[in-house]
């Protein structure tokens, strides 16, 4: 008698056939290829870092401690970096060694060329040591930075992700399909995270979808516990026997995430106030006040304090210090709302990415740079001789005898070299260099963002009105009206509002061009969403399209849910911005008013001190000693060893520009999250206000204090 086939035999015979027929979710077999392509296209900076780590990181083989290895490995996994912890450490060591050796070789070569150990550039070598140490720290912490950046961007999409899944599972209780639906409609990087959940099952890293999902959720354990709770509630809804309780559980998940985001942003607004105030005081107010001491200090210790030291301190070290501290604070910001990736599909986006505004701004600002460089052009080039002019003129030669024989540019000759310029004319002309530099960025940024900001304003107005429109859409669809007709009806009832333009455009694409509802909204060339780039509107319309496939009643319920979600989001956003308004307003006014005001007065003080010392020097040379032992005073305050006000003013002006760049980016980050368009636009506006106020203050302070010092000391000559 023939033996009956066993269970194993049946599984071997029919297992592969059954497996091929079962489809757990759409396009499952293509996710690994999509994942690799998606990562290469959307995260090029990660792949570049991986290339550096895999090449330079393997040159030096280092053993990392088990404790640090576990920590770095976790950061690399969160940031989706395909490298080993030892390679990340090796890259940081190579960065330190490379820069240090290059700096050492340059320093030794300089000393050998000059033929003296005294010519060794100790300041340059010290800066190289600092730079190499910073590079080691920065590269070593880069995985952590990327992991935090990834979490920040991903957490800003948590609420839409849960919304997509909840709306999908209302009509189709299938977790895999819900995650697939969310991953197809979310933006980078959370979409990549969700795709990787499938990818890990495909490559056999996990045997079930639940294991892969639980492993992914563990990465949020220390950062967003509400995200994990929401997923657990979604999973528990699958086991609810009663349909009403299942729907209630799903709706609760959205509220859990919203409450978690609100509470974290609430704590952030409380915690960020004191650190930002400290950063502003230490990085802006104190350095600006310290500038007031520089003119006098440089005259007293001119042998040790040069203008290059001021440039390094105020244009390299202090801005880096401010940037580093504000960046550390901003990395603590929880995810909320940020720039829409749909901005890139806007027809005006090529203008934002264009380099033409920079060329136009350069042509406009070039005369400012030439004017600012006139003292150096007259002193060190043959151009004055070619056009028949002197290298310098005195005020008396120009008919301004009240200011005596002081020179306009006033370069001092010491042996075979000249130092300066110390003249009031050179100082005033130098103000055009930071003015031109700031206007270059202000003009370029304005041209790049002007039209897009107008469109952004329309989109924000549309978002504010969209809640009522969603309610109307839900009501009409619930009454049996198909989506193809409902847009025209809602447009008629929204006359005079921004929503009318959006719904009219969708209705036009459907009626006149014959598009489907999905194409009328999301077509890459004529879709309505490209003219109103908003995550909120895109999410709502995606849900409408997907839910309408399951029936008009389900679509109506989904739109009502989104309407409630929009109402809650707007309430949270308004509350948080009210709490942040005070600190944002204070820092903005200080950045564009107080810092330029103090800096402009410092420039005027430098002009006055230089003018006094110059006048006393002329008095001493003339032999008319009118006040005490003038020669002793001039030995203490040697004008020729003083930092020329020309270079001091340029350093201060560039410092103001750098501070405006850094603090504007910080304030935009606090208020709007990662928003490149808003940051570019606000930076241009703040640069124009800040630098114009600085220019006017410095010019008036210089003229007033110079005239005052000339009148007071005029009787000495």
C-alpha positions in Angstrom: 0.0 0.0 0.0 1.4 3.4 -1.0 2.3 5.7 1.9 0.3 8.9 2.3 2.3 12.0 1.7 3.4 13.8 4.8 3.0 17.5 5.7 6.6 18.3 4.6 6.0 16.7 1.3 2.8 18.8 0.7 4.6 22.0 1.8 7.5 21.3 -0.6 5.2 20.5 -3.5 2.7 23.3 -3.1 4.5 25.9 -1.0 6.3 27.7 -3.8 3.1 27.7 -5.9 1.0 29.2 -3.1 3.6 31.7 -2.2 3.7 33.0 -5.8 -0.1 33.5 -5.9 -0.4 35.4 -2.6 0.0 39.1 -2.9 0.4 40.8 0.5 0.8 44.3 -0.8 1.4 46.2 -4.1 4.8 46.0 -5.8 6.4 43.9 -3.0 8.9 42.3 -5.3 10.3 45.7 -6.5 11.0 47.3 -3.1 14.6 46.4 -2.8 15.4 48.0 -6.2 13.2 51.0 -5.4 14.9 51.3 -2.0 18.4 51.5 -3.5 17.3 53.9 -6.2 15.3 56.0 -3.7 18.3 56.3 -1.4 20.7 57.3 -4.2 18.4 60.0 -5.5 17.1 61.4 -2.3 20.2 61.2 0.0 23.3 62.0 -2.0 25.2 63.5 0.9 24.8 60.2 2.8 26.3 58.3 -0.1 29.2 60.8 -0.4 30.0 60.3 3.3 29.9 56.6 2.8 32.4 56.8 0.0 34.8 58.8 2.1 34.4 56.5 5.0 34.9 53.4 2.9 38.0 54.8 1.2 39.9 57.0 3.7 38.3 55.2 6.7 40.1 52.0 5.8 43.6 53.5 5.6 44.0 53.5 9.3 42.7 50.4 11.1 41.4 51.3 14.6 39.7 49.2 17.2 36.7 50.9 18.8 35.5 50.0 22.3 32.5 47.8 22.5 30.5 50.5 24.3 31.2 53.2 21.6 30.8 50.6 18.8 27.2 49.8 19.9 26.4 53.5 20.1 27.9 54.4 16.7 26.4 51.4 15.1 22.9 52.4 16.2 23.5 56.0 14.9 24.6 54.6 11.5 21.5 52.4 11.3 19.2 55.3 12.1 20.9 57.4 9.4 20.8 54.5 6.9 24.6 54.6 6.5 26.1 51.4 5.1 29.5 51.6 6.8 31.2 50.1 9.9 31.8 52.1 13.2 35.6 51.5 12.7 35.4 53.2 9.3 33.7 56.2 10.7 36.4 56.5 13.4 39.1 56.0 10.8 37.7 58.8 8.7 37.8 61.3 11.6 41.4 60.3 12.4 42.4 60.7 8.7 40.8 64.2 8.7 42.8 65.3 11.7 46.1 63.8 10.4 45.7 65.2 6.9 45.0 68.8 7.9 47.7 68.7 10.6 50.4 67.4 8.3 49.5 69.9 5.5 49.6 72.8 8.0 52.9 71.6 9.5 54.5 71.3 6.0 53.3 74.8 5.0 54.6 76.3 8.3 58.0 74.6 8.0 58.3 75.5 4.3 57.6 79.2 5.2 60.3 79.2 7.8 62.8 77.6 5.5 62.1 80.0 2.6 62.6 83.0 5.0 65.7 81.4 6.4 64.9 81.9 10.1 63.1 79.9 12.8 61.7 83.3 14.0 59.8 83.4 10.7 57.9 80.3 11.6 54.1 81.2 11.4 53.1 80.3 14.9 49.6 81.9 14.6 48.9 80.0 11.4 50.1 76.7 12.9 48.0 77.3 16.0 44.9 77.8 13.8 45.8 74.6 11.9 45.8 72.7 15.2 42.5 74.1 16.2 41.1 73.4 12.7 42.3 69.8 12.7 41.0 69.2 16.2 37.6 70.6 15.2 37.6 68.4 12.1 38.3 65.3 14.2 35.4 66.2 16.5 33.0 67.2 13.7 33.7 64.1 11.5 33.6 61.8 14.6 30.2 63.2 15.6 28.9 63.2 12.0 27.0 59.9 12.3 25.2 61.3 15.4 24.5 64.6 13.5 23.1 62.7 10.5 21.0 60.5 12.8 19.5 63.5 14.6 18.9 65.3 11.3 17.2 62.2 10.0 15.0 61.9 13.1 14.1 65.6 12.9 13.0 65.4 9.3 11.3 62.1 9.8 9.4 63.2 13.0 7.9 66.1 11.1 6.1 63.5 8.9 4.9 61.3 11.8 1.5 62.9 12.0 0.8 62.6 8.2 2.2 59.0 8.3 -0.2 58.0 11.0 -3.0 59.9 9.3 -2.4 58.0 6.0 -2.4 54.7 7.8 -5.5 55.4 9.9 -7.6 56.6 7.0 -6.5 53.6 4.9 -7.2 51.1 7.7 -10.7 52.5 8.3 -11.8 50.8 5.2 -9.1 48.1 4.7 -7.8 46.6 8.0 -4.5 45.4 6.6 -1.3 46.7 8.2 1.1 45.9 5.4 -1.1 47.7 2.8 -1.5 50.7 5.1 2.3 51.0 5.5 2.8 50.5 1.8 0.2 53.2 1.1 1.9 55.6 3.5 5.4 54.9 2.1 4.2 55.7 -1.4 2.8 59.1 -0.5 5.1 60.3 2.2 8.2 62.4 1.5 11.9 61.7 2.3 13.0 60.5 4.8 10.1 58.7 6.5 9.1 57.1 3.2 12.6 55.6 3.1 12.2 54.2 6.6 8.9 52.5 5.7 10.4 51.1 2.6 13.3 49.7 4.5 10.9 47.9 6.8 9.8 45.9 3.7 13.3 45.7 2.4 14.6 44.0 5.6 11.9 41.3 5.2 12.9 40.8 1.6 16.6 40.2 2.2 15.8 37.8 5.0 16.9 40.0 7.9 13.5 39.4 9.5 11.1 36.6 8.9 7.9 38.5 9.4 6.6 42.1 8.8 5.8 42.5 12.5 9.4 41.7 13.6 10.8 44.2 11.0 8.4 46.9 12.2 9.1 46.3 15.9 12.8 46.6 15.2 12.3 49.9 13.4 10.1 51.3 16.1 12.8 50.6 18.7 14.9 53.3 17.0 12.3 55.8 18.2 12.3 54.5 21.8 14.4 57.4 23.2 13.0 60.1 20.9 9.3 59.7 20.3 7.5 57.2 22.5 4.1 58.5 21.1 5.0 57.3 17.6 5.5 53.7 19.0 2.3 53.9 21.0 0.4 55.0 17.9 1.7 52.0 16.0 0.8 49.7 18.8 -2.8 51.1 18.8 -3.0 50.5 15.1 -1.9 47.0 15.5 -4.3 46.3 18.3 -7.2 47.6 16.2 -6.7 44.6 14.0 -7.8 42.3 16.9 -11.0 44.3 17.8 -14.0 42.1 17.0 -16.4 45.1 17.0 -16.2 47.5 14.0 -17.1 50.6 16.1 -14.4 49.9 18.7 -11.9 49.3 15.8 -12.6 52.7 14.3 -12.5 54.3 17.8 -9.0 52.8 18.4 -7.8 54.0 15.1 -9.0 57.6 15.7 -7.3 57.5 19.1 -3.9 56.9 17.5 -4.0 60.2 15.7 -4.8 62.1 18.9 -1.9 60.3 20.7 0.6 61.6 18.1 -0.8 65.1 18.1 -0.7 65.3 21.9 2.9 64.0 21.8 4.1 66.6 19.2 2.4 69.4 21.1 3.9 68.4 24.5 7.4 68.1 23.0 7.1 71.5 21.2 5.8 73.0 24.5 8.8 71.8 26.4 11.1 73.0 23.6 9.7 76.5 23.7 10.3 76.7 27.4 13.8 75.2 27.3 15.1 77.1 24.3 14.5 80.6 25.6 17.4 80.7 28.1 20.1 79.0 25.9 19.3 81.4 22.9 19.5 84.4 25.2 22.9 83.2 26.4 24.1 82.6 22.9 23.0 86.1 21.8 24.7 87.7 24.8 27.9 85.7 24.5 28.1 85.7 20.7 26.7 89.1 19.8 26.4 91.6 22.6 29.7 91.0 24.4 31.9 90.8 21.2 30.2 94.0 19.9 31.0 95.8 23.2 34.5 94.4 23.2 35.0 96.0 19.8 34.8 99.4 21.5 38.0 98.7 23.3 39.9 97.6 20.2 40.9 101.0 18.8 42.6 102.2 22.0 44.0 98.7 22.9 45.5 98.4 19.5 47.3 101.7 19.9 48.7 100.6 23.2 49.8 97.0 22.3 50.1 97.4 18.6 53.2 95.1 18.5 51.0 92.2 19.6 47.6 93.0 18.1 47.3 93.2 14.3 44.3 93.5 12.1 44.7 89.9 11.0 44.1 88.9 14.6 40.9 90.8 14.6 39.8 89.3 11.4 40.5 85.8 12.6 38.7 86.4 16.0 35.6 88.2 14.7 35.2 86.7 11.3 36.2 83.1 12.0 36.2 82.1 15.7 33.3 84.1 17.1 30.9 83.3 14.1 31.9 79.6 14.4 31.2 79.7 18.1 27.8 81.3 17.6 26.9 78.8 14.8 28.1 75.9 16.9 26.0 76.8 19.9 22.9 77.6 18.0 23.2 74.5 15.9 23.5 72.4 19.0 20.3 74.0 20.3 18.4 73.5 17.0 19.3 69.9 17.0 17.1 69.5 20.0 14.0 70.9 18.2 11.3 68.2 17.9 9.8 67.6 14.6 6.7 69.7 13.7 6.1 71.4 10.4 8.6 72.4 7.8 9.2 73.1 4.1 7.2 71.2 1.6 9.0 69.0 -0.8 6.3 69.9 -3.3 8.0 73.3 -3.6 10.3 71.7 -6.1 7.4 71.0 -8.5 6.3 74.6 -8.6 6.7 76.1 -12.0 8.7 79.0 -10.4 11.2 76.7 -8.7 13.8 76.9 -11.5 14.0 80.7 -10.8 14.7 79.8 -7.1 17.5 77.5 -8.2 18.9 79.8 -10.9 22.4 81.3 -10.6 21.4 84.3 -12.7 20.3 86.5 -9.7 23.8 86.2 -8.3 25.3 87.4 -11.6 22.9 90.4 -11.7 23.6 91.2 -8.0 27.3 91.0 -8.6 27.1 93.6 -11.5 25.0 95.9 -9.3 27.4 95.6 -6.3 30.7 95.7 -8.2 30.9 99.5 -8.0 30.6 99.3 -4.2 33.6 96.9 -4.0 35.7 99.2 -6.3 34.8 102.2 -4.2 35.8 100.4 -1.0 39.1 99.3 -2.5 40.1 102.8 -3.8 42.6 103.5 -0.9 44.5 100.3 -1.8 44.2 101.0 -5.5 45.7 104.5 -5.1 48.5 103.3 -2.8 49.6 100.1 -4.4 48.8 100.3 -8.1 50.0 102.6 -10.9 46.5 103.7 -11.8 46.7 107.2 -10.1 49.8 108.0 -12.1 48.2 106.9 -15.4 45.2 109.2 -14.8 47.4 112.1 -13.5 46.4 112.0 -9.8 48.4 111.9 -6.6 48.4 108.8 -4.4 46.9 110.9 -1.6 45.5 114.4 -0.8 45.3 116.4 2.4 42.1 118.1 3.5 43.8 121.5 3.1 44.5 120.7 -0.6 40.8 119.9 -1.0 39.8 123.3 0.5 38.8 121.8 3.9 41.4 123.7 6.0 39.4 123.2 9.2 40.7 119.6 9.3 44.3 120.7 8.9 46.9 118.8 6.9 45.6 115.3 7.6 45.5 113.0 4.6 42.4 111.5 3.1 43.8 108.0 3.0 46.8 108.6 5.3 49.3 105.8 4.7 52.4 106.1 7.0 55.8 105.3 5.7 58.0 103.2 8.1 61.3 102.4 6.5 60.7 100.7 3.2 57.1 99.8 3.9 53.9 101.6 4.3 51.2 101.0 7.0 47.6 102.2 7.1 45.4 103.6 5.8 44.5 105.7 8.9 42.6 108.5 7.2 39.0 109.3 7.6 38.4 109.2 3.9 39.7 105.6 3.7 37.5 104.6 6.6 34.3 106.0 5.0 35.2 104.3 1.7 35.7 101.0 3.4 32.1 101.0 4.6 31.1 100.3 1.0 32.7 96.8 1.1 30.4 95.2 3.7 27.5 97.3 2.2 28.2 95.8 -1.2 28.7 92.3 0.2 25.3 92.4 2.1 23.5 94.0 -0.8 24.8 91.3 -3.1 23.1 88.6 -1.1 20.0 90.7 -0.3 19.4 91.4 -4.0 20.1 87.9 -5.1 17.9 86.3 -2.4 15.1 88.7 -3.2 15.1 87.9 -6.9 15.3 84.2 -6.2 12.4 84.1 -3.7 10.1 87.1 -4.4 7.6 85.3 -6.6 7.8 82.0 -4.7 7.1 83.8 -1.4 4.0 85.3 -3.0 2.9 81.8 -4.0 3.7 80.6 -0.5 1.5 83.3 0.9 -1.4 82.2 -1.2 -0.8 78.6 -0.2 -0.8 79.5 3.5 -4.0 81.4 3.1 -5.5 78.4 1.3 -4.4 76.1 4.2 -6.2 78.4 6.7 -9.4 78.2 4.7 -9.0 74.5 3.8 -10.7 73.2 6.9 -14.1 74.5 6.0 -13.6 73.4 2.4 -12.8 69.9 3.5 -16.0 69.9 5.6 -18.0 70.9 2.5 -16.3 68.3 0.4 -17.1 65.6 2.9 -20.8 66.7 3.2 -21.4 66.7 -0.5 -19.7 63.4 -1.2 -21.6 61.9 1.8 -24.8 63.1 0.0 -23.9 61.0 -3.0 -22.2 63.5 -5.3 -19.2 61.9 -7.1 -15.7 63.6 -6.7 -15.7 64.5 -10.4 -18.6 66.9 -9.8 -18.0 68.1 -6.2 -15.0 70.3 -7.0 -17.1 72.6 -9.2 -19.8 72.9 -6.6 -17.4 73.7 -3.8 -15.7 76.3 -6.0 -19.0 78.1 -6.5 -19.7 78.2 -2.8 -16.2 79.5 -2.0 -16.3 82.7 -4.1 -13.8 85.4 -3.1 -11.7 82.9 -1.1 -8.3 81.4 -2.0 -9.9 77.9 -2.1 -12.0 79.0 -5.1 -8.8 79.2 -7.2 -7.7 75.7 -6.2 -11.1 74.0 -6.7 -11.7 75.9 -10.0 -8.4 74.7 -11.3 -9.2 71.1 -10.4 -12.6 71.4 -11.9 -11.2 72.9 -15.1 -8.7 70.0 -15.5 -11.6 67.5 -15.1 -14.2 69.2 -17.2 -12.2 70.8 -20.0 -9.1 68.6 -20.4 -10.8 65.3 -19.4 -8.4 64.3 -16.6 -9.2 62.0 -13.8 -9.5 63.4 -10.3 -6.0 62.1 -9.5 -4.4 63.6 -12.6 -6.3 66.9 -12.2 -4.7 67.3 -8.8 -1.3 65.6 -9.1 -0.4 65.7 -12.8 3.3 66.7 -12.9 2.6 69.4 -15.6 -0.9 70.7 -15.1 -1.9 69.4 -11.7 -3.4 71.9 -9.3 -1.1 70.9 -6.4 2.0 72.3 -8.2 0.5 75.8 -8.0 -0.3 75.3 -4.3 2.6 73.2 -2.9 1.3 72.2 0.5 1.7 68.9 2.4 -1.7 69.4 4.1 -3.5 69.8 0.8 -1.6 67.0 -0.9 -2.3 64.6 2.1 -6.0 65.5 2.1 -6.4 65.0 -1.7 -4.5 61.7 -1.6 -6.8 60.4 1.1 -9.8 61.6 -0.9 -8.7 59.7 -4.0 -7.8 56.5 -2.2 -10.9 56.4 0.1 -13.3 57.2 -2.8 -12.2 53.9 -4.4 -13.9 52.2 -1.5 -17.1 54.1 -1.8 -18.5 57.6 -1.3 -19.5 57.1 2.3 -16.0 56.0 3.3 -14.5 59.1 1.4 -16.9 61.4 3.2 -15.9 59.9 6.6 -12.2 60.2 5.7 -12.6 63.9 4.8 -14.4 64.6 8.0 -11.5 63.0 10.0 -9.0 65.1 8.1 -11.0 68.2 8.8 -10.8 67.5 12.5 -7.1 66.8 12.1 -6.5 70.1 10.3 -8.4 72.0 13.0 -6.2 70.5 15.7 -3.0 71.1 13.8 -3.9 74.8 13.2 -4.7 75.2 16.9 -1.4 73.7 18.0 0.6 75.7 15.4 -1.1 79.0 16.5 -0.4 78.3 20.2 3.2 77.4 19.7 3.9 80.5 17.6 2.3 82.7 20.2 4.7 81.2 22.8 7.7 81.8 20.5 6.7 85.2 19.4 8.4 87.1 22.2 11.9 85.5 21.8 11.7 85.6 18.0 10.8 89.3 18.1 13.5 90.2 20.6 16.3 88.4 18.7 15.2 89.8 15.4 15.2 93.4 16.7 18.5 92.9 18.4 20.0 91.4 15.2 18.9 94.1 12.9 19.0 97.1 15.3 21.1 96.7 18.5 24.2 94.9 17.0 24.4 97.3 13.9 23.9 100.3 16.2 26.7 99.3 18.6 29.0 98.3 15.8 28.5 101.6 14.0 29.3 103.6 17.1 32.5 101.5 17.6 33.6 102.5 14.0 33.0 106.1 14.9 35.1 105.8 18.1 37.9 104.2 16.0 37.8 107.2 13.7 37.9 109.7 16.6 40.8 108.0 18.4 42.8 107.8 15.2 42.0 111.4 14.4 43.1 112.5 17.9 46.4 110.6 17.7 47.1 111.8 14.2 46.5 115.4 15.2 48.7 115.0 18.3 51.4 113.5 16.1 51.2 116.4 13.7 51.4 118.8 16.7 54.5 117.0 18.0 56.2 117.2 14.6 55.4 120.8 14.4 57.2 121.5 17.8 54.1 123.1 19.3 53.6 121.2 22.5 50.4 122.5 24.1 49.3 119.9 26.5 51.7 118.3 28.9 54.5 116.0 27.8 53.1 115.1 24.4 56.0 112.9 23.3 55.4 110.6 26.3 51.8 110.2 25.3 52.7 109.4 21.7 55.2 106.8 22.8 52.4 105.0 24.7 49.9 105.4 21.9 51.9 104.8 18.7 49.6 105.5 15.8 51.7 103.5 13.3 51.2 100.3 15.4 47.5 100.8 15.7 45.0 98.7 13.8 44.0 100.8 10.8 40.3 101.7 11.1 40.0 100.7 7.4 40.5 97.0 8.2 38.8 97.2 11.6 35.6 98.5 9.9 35.7 95.8 7.2 36.0 93.1 9.8 33.1 94.5 11.9 30.9 94.8 8.8 31.6 91.2 7.7 30.9 90.1 11.3 27.5 91.8 11.2 26.7 90.0 8.0 27.7 86.6 9.4 25.7 87.1 12.6 22.6 88.0 10.5 23.1 84.8 8.4 23.4 82.6 11.5 20.7 84.1 13.7 18.2 84.4 10.8 18.6 80.7 10.1 18.2 79.9 13.8 15.0 82.0 14.1 13.5 80.4 10.9 14.3 77.0 12.3 12.6 77.7 15.6 9.5 79.1 13.9 9.1 77.0 10.8 11.4 74.0 11.0 13.6 73.1 8.0 12.4 75.7 5.5 15.0 76.7 2.9 12.7 79.2 1.0 11.7 81.0 4.2 15.4 81.1 5.4 16.6 82.5 2.1 13.9 85.2 1.9 14.2 86.3 5.6 18.1 86.4 5.3 17.9 88.8 2.4 15.4 91.1 4.1 17.4 91.1 7.4 20.7 91.7 5.6 19.3 94.7 3.8 17.8 96.2 7.0 20.8 95.4 9.3 23.6 96.5 7.0 21.8 99.7 5.9 21.3 100.7 9.5 24.9 99.8 10.3 26.1 101.8 7.3 24.1 104.9 8.3 25.1 104.7 11.9 28.8 104.1 11.2 28.9 107.0 8.6 27.1 109.5 10.9 29.1 108.4 14.0 32.4 108.7 12.0 31.6 112.2 10.6 30.3 113.6 13.9 33.1 112.3 16.1 35.7 113.2 13.6 34.4 116.8 13.3 34.1 117.0 17.1 37.7 115.9 17.7 39.0 118.2 14.9 37.2 121.2 16.5 38.4 120.5 20.0 42.0 119.9 19.0 42.1 122.4 16.2 43.9 125.1 18.2 46.9 122.8 18.7 48.1 123.0 15.1 
